[in-house]
């Protein structure tokens, strides 16, 4: 091989250093987000979005123009929900900059509104869920079941600790550290209760011990589950499975929304696939051919 003709290796953008002026600005902005009690996962996401912008735009963040920002985002091949999330981070950052007096106008106000994607629930089929459980070990099965049965997010699963389990005469509960710093209590029934407590005992308190503040990262938890399922099926689609089965079992949409930890029922509608024949049953009810409920 002629090594003299070898092309130089281009570093991945994520490995490039964040420019100094951006680094200082992002650190100050993060303090305000922490004061607003955003969850650790949300803080990481927001920081990652701005660091990505910093590496691409360079220079002084407070001198960035709307044109420069638009040119950069337009060149990105992002899915719709990723684009919506990044735009939200950019707007938050520069609105904070205006309030703090670092700039007079936010270039992020020029970003177009990206409509939410149409509701497309994708509950994991039962056959895929069952096959994944058979393929995994005890830890894998517990991760899968916390998503499929309790509707927990990967970040919530990663943070399960024995202190979050509260035994009670009328039923034990598990405190899930939800998205946006919104915890919620989930009923924890047997045999899942015993399996969670056993995992926490073995892990020194954490159900899934690791190197991120003592537990596995959310990404690692997601990867452990995804490797057991065909492409396209994830812990997230197991959450869809949990919501869909609860709704099909007669749980109201408001209750399913609370169960999944959503702020808006509109979000829940993106997770829950209505049972087949629902429209026909609705007509039968309104026609007096079937009793509601």
Secondary structure, DSSP 4 states (H G I P E B T S, - for coil): --GGGPPPPPPPGGGSPPPHHHHHHHHHHHHHHHHTT--HHHHHHHHHHHHHHHHHH-S-GGG--HHHHHHHHHT----HHHHHHHHHHHHHHHHHHHHTTS-SS-GGGGSPP-PPPPP---PPPHHHHHHHHHHS-HHHHHHHHHHHHH---HHHHHT-BGGGEE--TT-EEEEE--GGG--EEEEE-TTHHHHHHHHHHHTTTBTTEEEETTE--HHHHHHHHHTTS-TT--HHHHHHHHHHHHHHTT--HHHHHHHHT-S-HHHHTTTPPPPTTHHHHHHHHHTTSS---
